[in-house]
Amino acid sequence: MDLAAHPDSAAWGRLVSRTPLVRRLLAHNPSPFTYTGTGTFIVGSGTVAVIDPGPADPAHVDALIKSLADETVSHILITHTHLDHSPAAPALKAATGAEIIGCAPLALADDGPRADAGFDATYAPDRVMQEGDSVSGPGWTLSAVATPGHTSNHLCFALAQEKALFTGDHVMGWSTTVVAPPDGNMTDYMASLKKLLERDDLVYHPTHGDAVSDPQRFVRGLITHRKQRENQILGHLEAGSQAIPDMVAKMYAGVDKRLHPAAGRSVLAHLIDLQARGLVMAGADSLWKRA
């Protein structure tokens, strides 16, 4: 897809209203992993909260600060600490005086092949939010929903007044999310998806992609997709011991081979989960087999 020709390209650097309480400013950082860019959300009017201020891109930070010039920013909320989500927080805090709150710090050394951004080692929140913690402003309340899996520190934020959930990268509006060990955990990710099925949200606002208007059906589809991947892996192992690159070559045959090393991280996440459930075993020479 030519992301520069996507309709979202017209929204780069421009504040766009989605609902009476929700606006989005799209960072100009499109890629195969961020889709059309990182969506920074502004919640409320007059006194507002900013969710995921985005990358340390001066143009994006400048557009965000200018967009909020006539408003008071009370809180800067962070879903997780990947480099396309949290690094703009210090500049926004310096300009507005708002406190940085949300997920716990996580600076993980990881030199494996990545399929997403690295971690923000500079992230230093004023306060860490736990499950159920809330912040409020005039006409809005945002509550933390712990959703580990994509990263161990991932939070979503529920907007009570619109029964909306800001899903960060836990649920994306255009693709399945990356679950890459050592921090990404497929067991936790699947549990977090099932947790969302128990909620009554009417809409999701992912950081990447469009709003999701039928959340429960969408999440059931994500769970089905992961189960299909799991069954593919088990099917390959039925034929005997397998190395991850060999399985990736078969499972992702239609995907650009430059992305295969990163796809291998997703397969590894599934294998670790299957191993914990007693269904597979890691053998010698980096081969995996059925238990």
C-alpha positions as protocol buffer text, in pm:
chain_id: "A"
residue {
  index: 1
  type: MET
  ca { x: 0 y: 0 z: 0 }
}
residue {
  index: 2
  type: ASP
  ca { x: 119 y: 351 z: -83 }
}
residue {
  index: 3
  type: LEU
  ca { x: 77 y: 509 z: 259 }
}
residue {
  index: 4
  type: ALA
  ca { x: 152 y: 854 z: 119 }
}
residue {
  index: 5
  type: ALA
  ca { x: -163 y: 821 z: -94 }
}
residue {
  index: 6
  type: HIS
  ca { x: -382 y: 697 z: 192 }
}
residue {
  index: 7
  type: PRO
  ca { x: -668 y: 934 z: 287 }
}
residue {
  index: 8
  type: ASP
  ca { x: -512 y: 967 z: 633 }
}
residue {
  index: 9
  type: SER
  ca { x: -216 y: 1148 z: 475 }
}
residue {
  index: 10
  type: ALA
  ca { x: -434 y: 1460 z: 454 }
}
residue {
  index: 11
  type: ALA
  ca { x: -468 y: 1448 z: 834 }
}
residue {
  index: 12
  type: TRP
  ca { x: -96 y: 1452 z: 917 }
}
residue {
  index: 13
  type: GLY
  ca { x: -37 y: 1739 z: 1160 }
}
residue {
  index: 14
  type: ARG
  ca { x: -405 y: 1838 z: 1169 }
}
residue {
  index: 15
  type: LEU
  ca { x: -640 y: 1794 z: 1465 }
}
residue {
  index: 16
  type: VAL
  ca { x: -945 y: 1592 z: 1358 }
}
residue {
  index: 17
  type: SER
  ca { x: -1260 y: 1544 z: 1568 }
}
residue {
  index: 18
  type: ARG
  ca { x: -1395 y: 1191 z: 1604 }
}
residue {
  index: 19
  type: THR
  ca { x: -1663 y: 1236 z: 1871 }
}
residue {
  index: 20
  type: PRO
  ca { x: -1773 y: 1519 z: 2102 }
}
residue {
  index: 21
  type: LEU
  ca { x: -1498 y: 1420 z: 2347 }
}
residue {
  index: 22
  type: VAL
  ca { x: -1229 y: 1272 z: 2120 }
}
residue {
  index: 23
  type: ARG
  ca { x: -991 y: 1433 z: 1872 }
}
residue {
  index: 24
  type: ARG
  ca { x: -687 y: 1285 z: 1697 }
}
residue {
  index: 25
  type: LEU
  ca { x: -361 y: 1432 z: 1571 }
}
residue {
  index: 26
  type: LEU
  ca { x: -175 y: 1196 z: 1337 }
}
residue {
  index: 27
  type: ALA
  ca { x: 204 y: 1194 z: 1343 }
}
residue {
  index: 28
  type: HIS
  ca { x: 384 y: 1188 z: 1009 }
}
residue {
  index: 29
  type: ASN
  ca { x: 559 y: 856 z: 1074 }
}
residue {
  index: 30
  type: PRO
  ca { x: 391 y: 606 z: 838 }
}
residue {
  index: 31
  type: SER
  ca { x: 559 y: 268 z: 800 }
}
residue {
  index: 32
  type: PRO
  ca { x: 472 y: -101 z: 750 }
}
residue {
  index: 33
  type: PHE
  ca { x: 446 y: -123 z: 1131 }
}
residue {
  index: 34
  type: THR
  ca { x: 279 y: 208 z: 1223 }
}
residue {
  index: 35
  type: TYR
  ca { x: 41 y: 206 z: 924 }
}
residue {
  index: 36
  type: THR
  ca { x: -43 y: 573 z: 846 }
}
residue {
  index: 37
  type: GLY
  ca { x: 126 y: 696 z: 1165 }
}
residue {
  index: 38
  type: THR
  ca { x: 86 y: 727 z: 1540 }
}
residue {
  index: 39
  type: GLY
  ca { x: -249 y: 870 z: 1644 }
}
residue {
  index: 40
  type: THR
  ca { x: -224 y: 1107 z: 1940 }
}
residue {
  index: 41
  type: PHE
  ca { x: -562 y: 1145 z: 2109 }
}
residue {
  index: 42
  type: ILE
  ca { x: -697 y: 1451 z: 2291 }
}
residue {
  index: 43
  type: VAL
  ca { x: -985 y: 1380 z: 2529 }
}
residue {
  index: 44
  type: GLY
  ca { x: -1219 y: 1653 z: 2651 }
}
residue {
  index: 45
  type: SER
  ca { x: -1248 y: 2022 z: 2580 }
}
residue {
  index: 46
  type: GLY
  ca { x: -1102 y: 2319 z: 2764 }
}
residue {
  index: 47
  type: THR
  ca { x: -917 y: 2102 z: 3015 }
}
residue {
  index: 48
  type: VAL
  ca { x: -798 y: 1793 z: 2831 }
}
residue {
  index: 49
  type: ALA
  ca { x: -594 y: 1475 z: 2855 }
}
residue {
  index: 50
  type: VAL
  ca { x: -349 y: 1365 z: 2584 }
}
residue {
  index: 51
  type: ILE
  ca { x: -306 y: 994 z: 2518 }
}
residue {
  index: 52
  type: ASP
  ca { x: 18 y: 871 z: 2355 }
}
residue {
  index: 53
  type: PRO
  ca { x: 181 y: 1203 z: 2254 }
}
residue {
  index: 54
  type: GLY
  ca { x: 387 y: 1015 z: 1996 }
}
residue {
  index: 55
  type: PRO
  ca { x: 743 y: 1008 z: 1866 }
}
residue {
  index: 56
  type: ALA
  ca { x: 1010 y: 1267 z: 1936 }
}
residue {
  index: 57
  type: ASP
  ca { x: 941 y: 1435 z: 1603 }
}
residue {
  index: 58
  type: PRO
  ca { x: 972 y: 1816 z: 1633 }
}
residue {
  index: 59
  type: ALA
  ca { x: 709 y: 1875 z: 1367 }
}
residue {
  index: 60
  type: HIS
  ca { x: 456 y: 1652 z: 1543 }
}
residue {
  index: 61
  type: VAL
  ca { x: 532 y: 1799 z: 1886 }
}
residue {
  index: 62
  type: ASP
  ca { x: 499 y: 2152 z: 1747 }
}
residue {
  index: 63
  type: ALA
  ca { x: 167 y: 2069 z: 1579 }
}
residue {
  index: 64
  type: LEU
  ca { x: 40 y: 1914 z: 1902 }
}
residue {
  index: 65
  type: ILE
  ca { x: 137 y: 2210 z: 2118 }
}
residue {
  index: 66
  type: LYS
  ca { x: -12 y: 2459 z: 1871 }
}
residue {
  index: 67
  type: SER
  ca { x: -334 y: 2257 z: 1853 }
}
residue {
  index: 68
  type: LEU
  ca { x: -369 y: 2281 z: 2231 }
}
residue {
  index: 69
  type: ALA
  ca { x: -271 y: 2647 z: 2264 }
}
residue {
  index: 70
  type: ASP
  ca { x: -614 y: 2758 z: 2388 }
}
residue {
  index: 71
  type: GLU
  ca { x: -666 y: 2462 z: 2622 }
}
residue {
  index: 72
  type: THR
  ca { x: -523 y: 2332 z: 2947 }
}
residue {
  index: 73
  type: VAL
  ca { x: -356 y: 1991 z: 2938 }
}
residue {
  index: 74
  type: SER
  ca { x: -403 y: 1827 z: 3278 }
}
residue {
  index: 75
  type: HIS
  ca { x: -268 y: 1478 z: 3205 }
}
residue {
  index: 76
  type: ILE
  ca { x: -41 y: 1304 z: 2954 }
}
residue {
  index: 77
  type: LEU
  ca { x: -129 y: 934 z: 2947 }
}
residue {
  index: 78
  type: ILE
  ca { x: 97 y: 664 z: 2803 }
}
residue {
  index: 79
  type: THR
  ca { x: -25 y: 319 z: 2695 }
}
residue {
  index: 80
  type: HIS
  ca { x: 327 y: 172 z: 2660 }
}
residue {
  index: 81
  type: THR
  ca { x: 683 y: 283 z: 2599 }
}
residue {
  index: 82
  type: HIS
  ca { x: 760 y: 202 z: 2238 }
}
residue {
  index: 83
  type: LEU
  ca { x: 942 y: 482 z: 2058 }
}
residue {
  index: 84
  type: ASP
  ca { x: 642 y: 584 z: 1848 }
}
residue {
  index: 85
  type: HIS
  ca { x: 420 y: 637 z: 2155 }
}
residue {
  index: 86
  type: SER
  ca { x: 591 y: 802 z: 2454 }
}
residue {
  index: 87
  type: PRO
  ca { x: 903 y: 1007 z: 2360 }
}
residue {
  index: 88
  type: ALA
  ca { x: 709 y: 1331 z: 2292 }
}
residue {
  index: 89
  type: ALA
  ca { x: 582 y: 1334 z: 2651 }
}
residue {
  index: 90
  type: PRO
  ca { x: 869 y: 1540 z: 2806 }
}
residue {
  index: 91
  type: ALA
  ca { x: 836 y: 1817 z: 2547 }
}
residue {
  index: 92
  type: LEU
  ca { x: 461 y: 1831 z: 2595 }
}
residue {
  index: 93
  type: LYS
  ca { x: 504 y: 1839 z: 2972 }
}
residue {
  index: 94
  type: ALA
  ca { x: 756 y: 2123 z: 2943 }
}
residue {
  index: 95
  type: ALA
  ca { x: 512 y: 2322 z: 2731 }
}
residue {
  index: 96
  type: THR
  ca { x: 200 y: 2258 z: 2937 }
}
residue {
  index: 97
  type: GLY
  ca { x: 301 y: 2159 z: 3290 }
}
residue {
  index: 98
  type: ALA
  ca { x: 85 y: 1846 z: 3271 }
}
residue {
  index: 99
  type: GLU
  ca { x: 189 y: 1536 z: 3461 }
}
residue {
  index: 100
  type: ILE
  ca { x: 296 y: 1223 z: 3275 }
}
residue {
  index: 101
  type: ILE
  ca { x: 108 y: 916 z: 3396 }
}
residue {
  index: 102
  type: GLY
  ca { x: 16 y: 571 z: 3277 }
}
residue {
  index: 103
  type: CYS
  ca { x: 220 y: 259 z: 3218 }
}
residue {
  index: 104
  type: ALA
  ca { x: 525 y: 161 z: 3420 }
}
residue {
  index: 105
  type: PRO
  ca { x: 872 y: 234 z: 3277 }
}
residue {
  index: 106
  type: LEU
  ca { x: 1022 y: -42 z: 3066 }
}
residue {
  index: 107
  type: ALA
  ca { x: 1357 y: -10 z: 2891 }
}
residue {
  index: 108
  type: LEU
  ca { x: 1436 y: -352 z: 2753 }
}
residue {
  index: 109
  type: ALA
  ca { x: 1763 y: -437 z: 2580 }
}
residue {
  index: 110
  type: ASP
  ca { x: 1659 y: -639 z: 2277 }
}
residue {
  index: 111
  type: ASP
  ca { x: 1886 y: -680 z: 1977 }
}
residue {
  index: 112
  type: GLY
  ca { x: 1671 y: -934 z: 1797 }
}
residue {
  index: 113
  type: PRO
  ca { x: 1494 y: -864 z: 1466 }
}
residue {
  index: 114
  type: ARG
  ca { x: 1213 y: -624 z: 1552 }
}
residue {
  index: 115
  type: ALA
  ca { x: 875 y: -585 z: 1388 }
}
residue {
  index: 116
  type: ASP
  ca { x: 794 y: -264 z: 1571 }
}
residue {
  index: 117
  type: ALA
  ca { x: 965 y: 26 z: 1742 }
}
residue {
  index: 118
  type: GLY
  ca { x: 1222 y: -15 z: 2018 }
}
residue {
  index: 119
  type: PHE
  ca { x: 1168 y: 95 z: 2378 }
}
residue {
  index: 120
  type: ASP
  ca { x: 1186 y: 449 z: 2513 }
}
residue {
  index: 121
  type: ALA
  ca { x: 1462 y: 443 z: 2774 }
}
residue {
  index: 122
  type: THR
  ca { x: 1395 y: 807 z: 2872 }
}
residue {
  index: 123
  type: TYR
  ca { x: 1035 y: 752 z: 2985 }
}
residue {
  index: 124
  type: ALA
  ca { x: 995 y: 876 z: 3343 }
}
residue {
  index: 125
  type: PRO
  ca { x: 630 y: 902 z: 3455 }
}
residue {
  index: 126
  type: ASP
  ca { x: 524 y: 1124 z: 3742 }
}
residue {
  index: 127
  type: ARG
  ca { x: 283 y: 850 z: 3844 }
}
residue {
  index: 128
  type: VAL
  ca { x: 223 y: 489 z: 3739 }
}
residue {
  index: 129
  type: MET
  ca { x: -138 y: 380 z: 3695 }
}
residue {
  index: 130
  type: GLN
  ca { x: -267 y: 39 z: 3797 }
}
residue {
  index: 131
  type: GLU
  ca { x: -582 y: -146 z: 3691 }
}
residue {
  index: 132
  type: GLY
  ca { x: -884 y: 72 z: 3769 }
}
residue {
  index: 133
  type: ASP
  ca { x: -694 y: 392 z: 3849 }
}
residue {
  index: 134
  type: SER
  ca { x: -869 y: 696 z: 3704 }
}
residue {
  index: 135
  type: VAL
  ca { x: -811 y: 1060 z: 3616 }
}
residue {
  index: 136
  type: SER
  ca { x: -1084 y: 1311 z: 3541 }
}
residue {
  index: 137
  type: GLY
  ca { x: -1151 y: 1649 z: 3388 }
}
residue {
  index: 138
  type: PRO
  ca { x: -1463 y: 1850 z: 3300 }
}
residue {
  index: 139
  type: GLY
  ca { x: -1702 y: 1596 z: 3148 }
}
residue {
  index: 140
  type: TRP
  ca { x: -1454 y: 1308 z: 3112 }
}
residue {
  index: 141
  type: THR
  ca { x: -1302 y: 1025 z: 3312 }
}
residue {
  index: 142
  type: LEU
  ca { x: -1027 y: 791 z: 3193 }
}
residue {
  index: 143
  type: SER
  ca { x: -959 y: 462 z: 3372 }
}
residue {
  index: 144
  type: ALA
  ca { x: -665 y: 226 z: 3327 }
}
residue {
  index: 145
  type: VAL
  ca { x: -725 y: -125 z: 3194 }
}
residue {
  index: 146
  type: ALA
  ca { x: -419 y: -349 z: 3224 }
}
residue {
  index: 147
  type: THR
  ca { x: -361 y: -536 z: 2898 }
}
residue {
  index: 148
  type: PRO
  ca { x: -14 y: -699 z: 2898 }
}
residue {
  index: 149
  type: GLY
  ca { x: 93 y: -902 z: 2598 }
}
residue {
  index: 150
  type: HIS
  ca { x: 216 y: -668 z: 2325 }
}
residue {
  index: 151
  type: THR
  ca { x: 441 y: -539 z: 2601 }
}
residue {
  index: 152
  type: SER
  ca { x: 440 y: -632 z: 2968 }
}
residue {
  index: 153
  type: ASN
  ca { x: 356 y: -274 z: 3071 }
}
residue {
  index: 154
  type: HIS
  ca { x: 71 y: -211 z: 2826 }
}
residue {
  index: 155
  type: LEU
  ca { x: -240 y: -22 z: 2942 }
}
residue {
  index: 156
  type: CYS
  ca { x: -562 y: 69 z: 2766 }
}
residue {
  index: 157
  type: PHE
  ca { x: -771 y: 365 z: 2883 }
}
residue {
  index: 158
  type: ALA
  ca { x: -1150 y: 357 z: 2912 }
}
residue {
  index: 159
  type: LEU
  ca { x: -1353 y: 673 z: 2856 }
}
residue {
  index: 160
  type: ALA
  ca { x: -1665 y: 618 z: 3066 }
}
residue {
  index: 161
  type: GLN
  ca { x: -1878 y: 894 z: 2911 }
}
residue {
  index: 162
  type: GLU
  ca { x: -1865 y: 741 z: 2561 }
}
residue {
  index: 163
  type: LYS
  ca { x: -1806 y: 374 z: 2653 }
}
residue {
  index: 164
  type: ALA
  ca { x: -1490 y: 403 z: 2446 }
}
residue {
  index: 165
  type: LEU
  ca { x: -1155 y: 230 z: 2492 }
}
residue {
  index: 166
  type: PHE
  ca { x: -821 y: 370 z: 2377 }
}
residue {
  index: 167
  type: THR
  ca { x: -646 y: 45 z: 2292 }
}
residue {
  index: 168
  type: GLY
  ca { x: -290 y: 158 z: 2216 }
}
residue {
  index: 169
  type: ASP
  ca { x: -126 y: -130 z: 2028 }
}
residue {
  index: 170
  type: HIS
  ca { x: -317 y: -406 z: 2209 }
}
residue {
  index: 171
  type: VAL
  ca { x: -587 y: -384 z: 1943 }
}
residue {
  index: 172
  type: MET
  ca { x: -496 y: -204 z: 1621 }
}
residue {
  index: 173
  type: GLY
  ca { x: -744 y: -89 z: 1359 }
}
residue {
  index: 174
  type: TRP
  ca { x: -557 y: -220 z: 1056 }
}
residue {
  index: 175
  type: SER
  ca { x: -355 y: -530 z: 1151 }
}
residue {
  index: 176
  type: THR
  ca { x: -285 y: -779 z: 1426 }
}
residue {
  index: 177
  type: THR
  ca { x: -41 y: -650 z: 1685 }
}
residue {
  index: 178
  type: VAL
  ca { x: 319 y: -763 z: 1731 }
}
residue {
  index: 179
  type: VAL
  ca { x: 390 y: -1004 z: 2017 }
}
residue {
  index: 180
  type: ALA
  ca { x: 768 y: -1041 z: 2027 }
}
residue {
  index: 181
  type: PRO
  ca { x: 962 y: -1212 z: 2306 }
}
residue {
  index: 182
  type: PRO
  ca { x: 1138 y: -1156 z: 2536 }
}
residue {
  index: 183
  type: ASP
  ca { x: 892 y: -891 z: 2661 }
}
residue {
  index: 184
  type: GLY
  ca { x: 598 y: -973 z: 2437 }
}
residue {
  index: 185
  type: ASN
  ca { x: 404 y: -1265 z: 2582 }
}
residue {
  index: 186
  type: MET
  ca { x: 143 y: -1461 z: 2386 }
}
residue {
  index: 187
  type: THR
  ca { x: -17 y: -1613 z: 2698 }
}
residue {
  index: 188
  type: ASP
  ca { x: -70 y: -1267 z: 2847 }
}
residue {
  index: 189
  type: TYR
  ca { x: -184 y: -1126 z: 2513 }
}
residue {
  index: 190
  type: MET
  ca { x: -455 y: -1388 z: 2467 }
}
residue {
  index: 191
  type: ALA
  ca { x: -573 y: -1340 z: 2827 }
}
residue {
  index: 192
  type: SER
  ca { x: -591 y: -964 z: 2769 }
}
residue {
  index: 193
  type: LEU
  ca { x: -800 y: -1014 z: 2455 }
}
residue {
  index: 194
  type: LYS
  ca { x: -1041 y: -1236 z: 2647 }
}
residue {
  index: 195
  type: LYS
  ca { x: -1055 y: -970 z: 2919 }
}
residue {
  index: 196
  type: LEU
  ca { x: -1180 y: -719 z: 2662 }
}
residue {
  index: 197
  type: LEU
  ca { x: -1462 y: -956 z: 2561 }
}
residue {
  index: 198
  type: GLU
  ca { x: -1602 y: -918 z: 2913 }
}
residue {
  index: 199
  type: ARG
  ca { x: -1634 y: -541 z: 2871 }
}
residue {
  index: 200
  type: ASP
  ca { x: -1922 y: -347 z: 2715 }
}
residue {
  index: 201
  type: ASP
  ca { x: -1723 y: -90 z: 2517 }
}
residue {
  index: 202
  type: LEU
  ca { x: -1905 y: 54 z: 2215 }
}
residue {
  index: 203
  type: VAL
  ca { x: -1597 y: 170 z: 2023 }
}
residue {
  index: 204
  type: TYR
  ca { x: -1218 y: 129 z: 2025 }
}
residue {
  index: 205
  type: HIS
  ca { x: -973 y: 405 z: 1936 }
}
residue {
  index: 206
  type: PRO
  ca { x: -645 y: 229 z: 1844 }
}
residue {
  index: 207
  type: THR
  ca { x: -323 y: 430 z: 1821 }
}
residue {
  index: 208
  type: HIS
  ca { x: -279 y: 295 z: 1467 }
}
residue {
  index: 209
  type: GLY
  ca { x: -565 y: 266 z: 1220 }
}
residue {
  index: 210
  type: ASP
  ca { x: -934 y: 345 z: 1217 }
}
residue {
  index: 211
  type: ALA
  ca { x: -1180 y: 332 z: 1502 }
}
residue {
  index: 212
  type: VAL
  ca { x: -1332 y: -11 z: 1568 }
}
residue {
  index: 213
  type: SER
  ca { x: -1712 y: 14 z: 1586 }
}
residue {
  index: 214
  type: ASP
  ca { x: -1797 y: -349 z: 1673 }
}
residue {
  index: 215
  type: PRO
  ca { x: -1536 y: -427 z: 1939 }
}
residue {
  index: 216
  type: GLN
  ca { x: -1648 y: -769 z: 2060 }
}
residue {
  index: 217
  type: ARG
  ca { x: -1676 y: -912 z: 1708 }
}
residue {
  index: 218
  type: PHE
  ca { x: -1339 y: -762 z: 1619 }
}
residue {
  index: 219
  type: VAL
  ca { x: -1169 y: -912 z: 1924 }
}
residue {
  index: 220
  type: ARG
  ca { x: -1322 y: -1253 z: 1856 }
}
residue {
  index: 221
  type: GLY
  ca { x: -1167 y: -1229 z: 1509 }
}
residue {
  index: 222
  type: LEU
  ca { x: -826 y: -1153 z: 1659 }
}
residue {
  index: 223
  type: ILE
  ca { x: -852 y: -1454 z: 1889 }
}
residue {
  index: 224
  type: THR
  ca { x: -955 y: -1675 z: 1596 }
}
residue {
  index: 225
  type: HIS
  ca { x: -657 y: -1553 z: 1393 }
}
residue {
  index: 226
  type: ARG
  ca { x: -413 y: -1640 z: 1672 }
}
residue {
  index: 227
  type: LYS
  ca { x: -571 y: -1982 z: 1715 }
}
residue {
  index: 228
  type: GLN
  ca { x: -528 y: -2042 z: 1341 }
}
residue {
  index: 229
  type: ARG
  ca { x: -158 y: -1951 z: 1366 }
}
residue {
  index: 230
  type: GLU
  ca { x: -125 y: -2185 z: 1663 }
}
residue {
  index: 231
  type: ASN
  ca { x: -286 y: -2469 z: 1468 }
}
residue {
  index: 232
  type: GLN
  ca { x: -55 y: -2402 z: 1173 }
}
residue {
  index: 233
  type: ILE
  ca { x: 248 y: -2437 z: 1400 }
}
residue {
  index: 234
  type: LEU
  ca { x: 117 y: -2759 z: 1554 }
}
residue {
  index: 235
  type: GLY
  ca { x: 43 y: -2892 z: 1207 }
}
residue {
  index: 236
  type: HIS
  ca { x: 400 y: -2831 z: 1093 }
}
residue {
  index: 237
  type: LEU
  ca { x: 536 y: -2999 z: 1405 }
}
residue {
  index: 238
  type: GLU
  ca { x: 323 y: -3307 z: 1340 }
}
residue {
  index: 239
  type: ALA
  ca { x: 560 y: -3388 z: 1054 }
}
residue {
  index: 240
  type: GLY
  ca { x: 859 y: -3390 z: 1291 }
}
residue {
  index: 241
  type: SER
  ca { x: 1105 y: -3147 z: 1445 }
}
residue {
  index: 242
  type: GLN
  ca { x: 1106 y: -2803 z: 1291 }
}
residue {
  index: 243
  type: ALA
  ca { x: 1320 y: -2490 z: 1309 }
}
residue {
  index: 244
  type: ILE
  ca { x: 1143 y: -2156 z: 1333 }
}
residue {
  index: 245
  type: PRO
  ca { x: 1283 y: -2020 z: 1001 }
}
residue {
  index: 246
  type: ASP
  ca { x: 1148 y: -2327 z: 820 }
}
residue {
  index: 247
  type: MET
  ca { x: 802 y: -2277 z: 967 }
}
residue {
  index: 248
  type: VAL
  ca { x: 810 y: -1905 z: 887 }
}
residue {
  index: 249
  type: ALA
  ca { x: 898 y: -1977 z: 523 }
}
residue {
  index: 250
  type: LYS
  ca { x: 583 y: -2189 z: 492 }
}
residue {
  index: 251
  type: MET
  ca { x: 346 y: -1985 z: 707 }
}
residue {
  index: 252
  type: TYR
  ca { x: 447 y: -1646 z: 564 }
}
residue {
  index: 253
  type: ALA
  ca { x: 519 y: -1751 z: 206 }
}
residue {
  index: 254
  type: GLY
  ca { x: 329 y: -1450 z: 68 }
}
residue {
  index: 255
  type: VAL
  ca { x: 503 y: -1198 z: 294 }
}
residue {
  index: 256
  type: ASP
  ca { x: 810 y: -994 z: 200 }
}
residue {
  index: 257
  type: LYS
  ca { x: 1108 y: -1209 z: 301 }
}
residue {
  index: 258
  type: ARG
  ca { x: 1271 y: -908 z: 465 }
}
residue {
  index: 259
  type: LEU
  ca { x: 998 y: -935 z: 728 }
}
residue {
  index: 260
  type: HIS
  ca { x: 1050 y: -1306 z: 793 }
}
residue {
  index: 261
  type: PRO
  ca { x: 1299 y: -1261 z: 1081 }
}
residue {
  index: 262
  type: ALA
  ca { x: 1045 y: -1044 z: 1261 }
}
residue {
  index: 263
  type: ALA
  ca { x: 768 y: -1294 z: 1184 }
}
residue {
  index: 264
  type: GLY
  ca { x: 987 y: -1552 z: 1351 }
}
residue {
  index: 265
  type: ARG
  ca { x: 946 y: -1360 z: 1678 }
}
residue {
  index: 266
  type: SER
  ca { x: 569 y: -1408 z: 1657 }
}
residue {
  index: 267
  type: VAL
  ca { x: 613 y: -1780 z: 1592 }
}
residue {
  index: 268
  type: LEU
  ca { x: 849 y: -1797 z: 1891 }
}
residue {
  index: 269
  type: ALA
  ca { x: 585 y: -1628 z: 2108 }
}
residue {
  index: 270
  type: HIS
  ca { x: 335 y: -1895 z: 2008 }
}
residue {
  index: 271
  type: LEU
  ca { x: 585 y: -2172 z: 2074 }
}
residue {
  index: 272
  type: ILE
  ca { x: 665 y: -2040 z: 2421 }
}
residue {
  index: 273
  type: ASP
  ca { x: 293 y: -2033 z: 2498 }
}
residue {
  index: 274
  type: LEU
  ca { x: 243 y: -2386 z: 2361 }
}
residue {
  index: 275
  type: GLN
  ca { x: 542 y: -2508 z: 2562 }
}
residue {
  index: 276
  type: ALA
  ca { x: 394 y: -2364 z: 2882 }
}
residue {
  index: 277
  type: ARG
  ca { x: 76 y: -2559 z: 2805 }
}
residue {
  index: 278
  type: GLY
  ca { x: 270 y: -2882 z: 2757 }
}
residue {
  index: 279
  type: LEU
  ca { x: 195 y: -2914 z: 2385 }
}
residue {
  index: 280
  type: VAL
  ca { x: 544 y: -2867 z: 2239 }
}
residue {
  index: 281
  type: MET
  ca { x: 905 y: -2910 z: 2345 }
}
residue {
  index: 282
  type: ALA
  ca { x: 1224 y: -2728 z: 2252 }
}
residue {
  index: 283
  type: GLY
  ca { x: 1482 y: -2977 z: 2127 }
}
residue {
  index: 284
  type: ALA
  ca { x: 1846 y: -2963 z: 2029 }
}
residue {
  index: 285
  type: ASP
  ca { x: 1981 y: -2742 z: 1748 }
}
residue {
  index: 286
  type: SER
  ca { x: 1696 y: -2489 z: 1788 }
}
residue {
  index: 287
  type: LEU
  ca { x: 1439 y: -2743 z: 1672 }
}
residue {
  index: 288
  type: TRP
  ca { x: 1089 y: -2769 z: 1813 }
}
residue {
  index: 289
  type: LYS
  ca { x: 867 y: -3077 z: 1829 }
}
residue {
  index: 290
  type: ARG
  ca { x: 532 y: -3197 z: 1958 }
}
residue {
  index: 291
  type: ALA
  ca { x: 530 y: -3301 z: 2322 }
}
